[in-house]
Amino acid sequence: MSSLCRLLQRNFSTSAAAAAAAAPTSIRSLSKKLYRERDYKLLVQKFKKASEVDRFRNKDGVYELIVRRLASAKQFDLVQEILEDQKKYKNISREGFSARLIRLYGISGMSENAHELFDGLPERNCTRTVLSFNALLSAYLHSKKFDMIDRLFKELPPKLSFEPDMVSYNTVIKAFCEMGSFDTALAMLDEMKKKGLNPDLITFNTLLDELYVNGRFSDGDKIWSEMLKNNVVPDIRSYNAKLEGLVGQKNMNGALELIEKMRNEGVKPDVYSVNALIKGFVAEKNLDEAQKWYREIANTDYKPNNTTFKLLIPFLCENGGLDSAYKVCKDIFKSGNYVEASIPQLVVDKLAEKKRILEAKKIVKLGNRFKLSLPEEK
């Protein structure tokens, strides 16, 4: 009897272990099938089927990727079909799950659907707190309905008996910045502090981005000083905002000094830092410095991107740098990044114009994925 019990116990343990090991593989398999599906209607059917698995419904990343993909293809009816289908699960009474659906409606630009879901949460035994409130604000931010954010921020917290938190304030500040209401955004910063909320790096970077880029350099510097006073350490985004501001003021010496300061403080410039400098030197028509800073990208952990090539190649082609443009164009093909086809096509056209047909043909061949053509073939 004892041997039989041991045998049964061993078989049961083995089966349980096998089932546990198979479960993650099953979820991964479901996700892979969704990623590979090209037909949108079949994708939705498979997603709804996958949602029947409890563990799948915890996969935030899969939900976001699929919804973004459908939204970018303007398949809004299918986005709605996926998200409405989620309401039948018991998870809907959990605010975290519902907040995710609200946010997903938001990133699809479907703020009315997001608001409808938020309003219906009490009927689904889901208490609304600042968590779902922040998701709703985010939905309106993604949908670019900034005036609604201000209205909801004033109306809902007292009505539903909760206090806005740091995320709430950061969203409202971003909305005011997007509307160009910088003074109101700065006033919100003061209100935060009166409520006992210490602004964080997101708060400061949101303000720095908008103030520096929109020519309010002195206000940007005040926010920078306040950031340091609050013991918030500037990151690469903070420095890039200031770089953009200096370049916008045509203060390239100041921009170069800031790059040096970044390095001294252990903040490594990235492709956005270098793009800002290239933009400034292109505006100055300084061919040597623009090319030098393009080469500097090799010292970062990043590859040149579409902005890099869009800034540099037309400038090289029009300012005696066709040889360099030819070399940079070959870098496009190595990068594997998205680049507008018009950029390498410009190099082909300029080479052909200069009767450098062999080089033009080489670019056409190397850039076959761009479907480039020689001028006489157009």
N, C-alpha and C positions, 0 to 999 in steps of 0.2 A: 504493500500500500504506500509505504514511504517512498519507494522508487518511482511509483506512478505519479505521486504528487510532485516529486522533483522534476520528472520529465514534463509534466503539464506546466509547471511553473517556468521551466526553462523555455518551452515552446511559446508560452504566453509572453515572456519577457522579450524573446527574439522578435515576435510579431509586432509587439508594441514599439520596440526600437526601430524596426523596419518602417513602420507607419510614420513614426516621428521624423525619420530621415527622409521619407518620401514627400512629406508635406511641403517643406521649403522648395524642393525640386518642382513640385506641382505648381506652386505659385510662380516660380521663375518661368516655368514652361508657359503658363497662361500669359504672363507679361510679354514674353518673347513673341508669342503668336499675335498679340495685339500690335506690337511694334512693327511686325512684318506685314500686317494686313494693309493692302492698298485700296481696297474697296471700302468707302466710308460707311455704307449701310451694313455691310458685313462686319465691319469694325464695331459698330454700335451693338449689333446682335451679340457678338462675342464678348463685348465688354459687359453687357447686361447679364450674360450667362456667367461670366467670371465673378460678377458681383454677388452671386448666390453663395460664394465661399466666404465665410466669416473673415478669415485672415486676409483675403484680398481686399476687403473693404477698409483695411488699415493702411493700404499702400498709397499714401499721399502723393508720392512722386509719380506713380503710374497714372493716377487720376489727373494730375495737372498736365502731364505730357500729352495725354490723349485729348483732353479738352482744349489745350492750346493748339494742337494740330488741327482739330475740327474748326476751331474759331478762325485760325489763320486761313483756312480754306473757305471761310464764310458759310460754314455748315451749321448755322445757328439753331435750326430746327433739330438737328441731331444732338447738339450740345444739350438742348432742353430735354430731349428724349432720354439721354443718359442720366441727367441730374434729377429729373422728375421721378425716374424709376427708383432712385435711391430712397425716396420717401417711404417706401413700403417696408423697409427694414427697421428693426427695433433701434438701430443705431441713431435714428433721427431724433430720438429723445435725449441723446447725448449732445450737449452744446458744442463740443469740439468737432463732432462729425458734421453737424448742421452748419457751423461756422465755415468749415471747409467748403461746403456746397455753395454757400453765399459768396465766398471769395472766388470760387471757380466761375460762378455766373459773372462776377465782376471782371475777371481777366478776359472774359469773352465780350465785355462791353454791354452785358445784359443786366444793367442795374435795376430795371423794373422787376425782373424776375427775382433778383437778389432781395429786393425790398419785400416782395410778396412772400418769399420764403421766411424772411425775418419776422414779418407780421404774423405768420401762421404758426410760429413755434409754440406759443402757449397751448394751442389746440392739440399739439403733439406731445404734450407733457414735458416740454423743454423750457426751462427757465432762461430768460434772456439776461445776460450780464454784460459787462464791458467786453468780454471775448467776442460774442456775436455782433455787438455794436461796432467794434473795430473792424470786423469783417465787412460789415455794411458800409462803413466809411471807405474802406479800401475798394469796395465794388464801385462806388461813385468816383473815386479817384481814378481808377483804371478806365472808367467810362467817360472821364473828363467832364463830369457834371459837378464842377467845383462849388458852385453856389449851394447845392444841396448839402454838401459836407458841412458848411457853416451853419445852415439851418438845423440839420439833425444834431449837430454838436450842442447847439443851444437848447433844443427841445427835448431830446430823448433822455439824457441822464437824470434830470429832475423827475421826469414822468415815470421812469422805470426804477428810480431809487438806487442809482449807482454813481460812482465818481469816474470821470474820464481818467485814464492812466497815461503813461508816457507814450505808448503807441498811438493813442487817440490824439494827443497834442502834436506828435510828429506828423500825423496824417493831415491835420488841419493846417499846420504850418506849410506843409508841402502844397496844399490846395491854394492857400493865399499866395504863395510864391508863383504858382502856375498862372494865377489870375493877374500877376503883376502888382499885387497889393503888398508890397514889401514892408511898408510901415505897420500894417496890420499883423503881418507875420512876426515882426519884431516885438509887437505888443503882446502877442501870444506867448512869446518866450518869457516875458516878464510875468504874465499870468501863471504860467507853469510854476515859476519859482515861488510865487505867493502861495500856491497850493502845496508847496513842499516837495515838488518834483524837480530833481536835478537834471538839467538837460544832458543828453548823452551824445555820443559821437554822431549818431544819425541826425539828431537835432541840428548840431552845428554844421555838419556837412551839407545838409539840405539848404541851410541859409547861405553858407559859403558859395555853393554852386551857383545859386541864383544871384547873389549880390555881386560877386566878382564878374560873372559873365555879362551881367546887365549894366556894367559900368559904375556900380556903386562901391568903388574900391575902398573908400574911407570907412563905410559901414562894414564892409567885409573885414577890414583890419580890426575894427572894434570887436567883431564877433570872434576873430582869431585870438585876440587878447583875452576875451572872456573865456574862451575854450581853455586856454592855458591856466587862467585863474581858477577854473573849476577842476584842474588836474586831469583834463581830458587830453590824451596824446593825439596830435594830428596823424592821420594815416595817409596813404598814397592818394586817396580821393581828395583829402583836404588840400594837399600840395598841388594836385592837378587843377583844382578850382582856382587856386591863386595864380598858377602858371597861366591859365586861360585869361585871367584878368590882366596880368602883366602884358601878355601878348596883345590883348585887345587895346591896351594903352600904348602899344608900340614901344614898350620898354623892354627891349631884348637884353640889355645889360642886366636889368633887374631879374629877368627870367633866368639868365645863365647863373647869376648869383644864387638864386633859389635852388637851382639844380645842384649846385655845389653844397649848399646847406643841407639839402635832402641827403646827399651822400654822407656828409659828415655826421648826420644824425641817424644813419643806418637805414634810411628809407630809400630803397632802390627804385630809380625811375622805371616806368613801364612804357608800353607802346603809346599810351595816351599822353604821357609826359613828352615823349619824343615827337609825337604828332603836333603837339602845341608849338614846339620850337620850330619844326619844319614849316608850319603854317606862318609863323612870324617871319622867318627868313624868306619864304616865298613872297610874302607881302613886301619885303624890303628888296626883292629881286637879288638876293645874295645867294648865287649859285653854289659857291664853295661851302658855305655854312649849311645850306639845305642838304647837300649831298653828304657832308660830314655827319650830320645828325641822323640821316638815314642809315649810314654805316653803323652808327652807335646802337641801333636796335639789336645788333648781333651781341651786344654786351648785356642785354636784358634777357629775361626768361620768356619773352613773348615774340611772336612773329609779327611782321608788318601786316596791317589789315587793309580793308577796302579804303578807309580814309587816308592811310599813308600813301597808297598808290594814286588815289584820286587827287591828292594835293601835289604830289611830286612829278608824276609823268607828264601832265600837260605843261607844267612849268619847265621841265627839262626840254621838251620838244620845241617850245617856243623861245627858248633862251640859250641856244647853242649847246645844249647838253644831250644831243640825240644819241651819241655813243653810250652815255650813261643810261638814257632811257631804254636803250636796247638791252643792257645788262639787267636793269631793274625789272624789265618786262619778263625776262627769264625767271627772275625771282618769284614773280606772280605764279608761274606754273609750278614752282617748287613748293610754294606756301600751302596750297590746297585750300586756302580760305576763299570765301565768297568775294568775288570782285566783279564789278560791272564789265560786260564785254566791250563796252565803248572805250575802256581804258587801254587794253592791249591793241584794239583796232586802231586807235590813234597812232600808236607806234608804227604799225604796219603801213598806214597811210603816209606818214612822214618819211619812212624809209623809201617807199615807192616814189614819193615826190622827189627825193634826192637821188633817184636811179639806183638805189641800193637794193636791187630786186632779190638777190640771193638771201640777204639777211631778212628781208620782208617775208620771203617764202618760208624761211626757217621758223619765224615767229608764228606764221599760220599753221605750220605743221606741229610745233610744240603746243600751240594753244588750240588743238583740235576740239576740245570740249566747249570752247567759246564760239565755234563755228565762224572763225575769222575768214576774211577774204581779201584778195588783192583788189585795188580800186577798179581795175578793168573787169573784174569778175562780179562786181556788185550788180 
